[in-house]
Amino acid sequence: MTTDFERAKTLLSDNNYTCVLCKNDKIITSTKRGVKPLVELVDSSENLNGFSAADKIVGKAAALLYVLLGVKEVYAQVLSRAGAEVFSKYKIACEYGELTENIINRNGDGICPMEKAVQEIDDPALGLKAMRNKLAMISRTK
């Protein structure tokens, strides 16, 4: 029998999803980029405790959101060292395809703005607040 974790990883690799969460018969998927789908899940107040997740790119910002969501394990195709440290601190099992020093922005010329926003933050709730502020700033400049 396939575990939730294996199912999430398979769905991520076989489709164009950016993140997948599975628990029993419930599957949540997104094709949105960045932390947006995770922020939306936090906002939905849906109980995701004990879910298994698979994600394309997980840095510290996404890891803090996964803590808030209460997932039990995360697979990241690309995981930053800071993201791995968050998972370790909050005892969330994680696997990854590639471990990297930093998550790079979409232009490829610097660190991801969400990573910068939470660089000095270890509290998931404060991290969410910093990400919301950064997302609001980014949407105003577009």
C-alpha positions as CSV (number, residue, x, y, z in Angstrom):
1,M,0.0,0.0,0.0
2,T,1.3,3.5,-0.9
3,T,1.9,5.9,1.9
4,D,0.6,9.5,1.9
5,F,4.2,10.6,1.6
6,E,4.9,8.4,-1.4
7,R,1.7,9.5,-3.0
8,A,2.5,13.2,-2.5
9,K,6.0,12.7,-4.0
10,T,4.6,10.8,-7.0
11,L,1.9,13.3,-7.7
12,L,4.5,16.1,-7.6
13,S,6.9,14.4,-10.0
14,D,4.2,13.2,-12.4
15,N,2.3,16.5,-12.8
16,N,2.8,20.2,-13.1
17,Y,2.1,20.8,-9.5
18,T,4.3,23.0,-7.3
19,C,3.0,21.5,-4.1
20,V,0.9,18.5,-3.0
21,L,-0.5,17.6,0.4
22,C,-1.9,14.1,1.1
23,K,-3.7,12.4,4.0
24,N,-5.8,9.3,3.6
25,D,-8.3,10.1,0.8
26,K,-7.7,13.9,0.9
27,I,-5.3,15.4,-1.7
28,I,-4.6,19.1,-2.1
29,T,-2.6,20.4,-5.0
30,S,-1.5,23.7,-6.4
31,T,0.3,25.0,-9.5
32,K,0.9,28.5,-8.0
33,R,4.5,29.5,-7.5
34,G,6.4,30.7,-4.4
35,V,4.8,30.7,-0.9
36,K,1.4,31.9,-2.2
37,P,-0.3,28.4,-2.1
38,L,0.9,27.8,1.4
39,V,-0.2,31.2,2.7
40,E,-3.6,30.5,1.1
41,L,-3.8,27.2,2.9
42,V,-2.9,28.9,6.2
43,D,-5.6,31.4,5.6
44,S,-8.2,28.7,4.8
45,S,-8.0,27.5,8.4
46,E,-8.3,23.9,7.0
47,N,-6.9,21.4,9.4
48,L,-3.9,19.9,7.7
49,N,-2.3,18.4,10.8
50,G,-0.6,15.1,10.0
51,F,-0.6,15.7,6.2
52,S,2.4,14.6,4.1
53,A,3.6,17.2,1.6
54,A,5.8,17.3,-1.5
55,D,7.0,20.6,-2.9
56,K,9.2,21.8,-5.8
57,I,11.2,24.4,-3.8
58,V,11.3,24.8,0.0
59,G,13.3,27.5,1.7
60,K,13.0,28.8,5.2
61,A,9.9,30.8,4.4
62,A,8.0,27.7,3.0
63,A,9.3,25.6,5.9
64,L,7.9,28.0,8.5
65,L,4.5,27.8,6.7
66,Y,4.6,24.0,6.7
67,V,5.2,24.3,10.5
68,L,2.0,26.5,10.8
69,L,0.1,24.0,8.7
70,G,1.1,21.1,11.0
71,V,2.3,18.7,8.4
72,K,4.3,15.7,9.6
73,E,6.7,15.3,6.7
74,V,7.9,17.2,3.6
75,Y,9.7,16.1,0.5
76,A,11.4,19.0,-1.4
77,Q,12.9,18.7,-4.8
78,V,15.1,21.6,-3.7
79,L,15.6,22.4,0.0
80,S,17.7,25.2,1.5
81,R,19.9,24.6,4.5
82,A,17.8,27.1,6.5
83,G,14.6,25.2,5.5
84,A,16.2,21.9,6.7
85,E,17.0,23.6,10.0
86,V,13.4,24.7,10.5
87,F,12.2,21.1,9.9
88,S,14.8,19.8,12.3
89,K,13.8,22.3,15.0
90,Y,10.1,21.5,14.7
91,K,10.6,17.8,14.3
92,I,9.1,17.5,10.8
93,A,10.6,14.7,8.8
94,C,12.1,15.8,5.5
95,E,13.7,14.4,2.4
96,Y,15.0,16.3,-0.5
97,G,16.4,15.9,-4.0
98,E,18.9,18.7,-3.7
99,L,20.2,20.6,-0.7
100,T,21.2,24.2,-1.5
101,E,22.7,27.1,0.5
102,N,20.0,29.6,-0.6
103,I,16.8,29.8,-2.6
104,I,17.4,32.2,-5.6
105,N,14.9,34.7,-6.9
106,R,13.1,34.2,-10.2
107,N,15.5,36.5,-12.0
108,G,18.4,34.3,-10.8
109,D,20.3,37.4,-9.6
110,G,19.9,37.2,-5.8
111,I,18.2,35.6,-2.8
112,C,14.4,35.0,-3.0
113,P,12.6,38.0,-1.4
114,M,10.6,35.7,0.9
115,E,13.9,34.2,2.2
116,K,15.2,37.7,2.9
117,A,12.0,38.5,4.7
118,V,12.4,35.6,7.2
119,Q,16.2,35.5,7.3
120,E,16.3,36.6,11.0
121,I,13.0,35.1,12.1
122,D,12.6,31.7,13.7
123,D,9.0,32.0,14.9
124,P,6.5,30.7,12.3
125,A,3.8,33.3,13.2
126,L,6.2,36.2,12.9
127,G,7.5,34.7,9.7
128,L,4.0,34.6,8.2
129,K,3.6,38.3,9.2
130,A,6.9,39.2,7.5
131,M,5.9,37.2,4.3
132,R,2.5,39.0,4.2
133,N,4.2,42.4,4.4
134,K,6.7,41.4,1.6
135,L,3.9,40.0,-0.6
136,A,1.9,43.2,-0.2
137,M,5.0,45.3,-1.1
138,I,5.6,43.1,-4.2
139,S,2.0,43.4,-5.4
140,R,2.1,47.2,-5.0
141,T,5.2,47.5,-7.2
142,K,3.8,45.4,-10.1
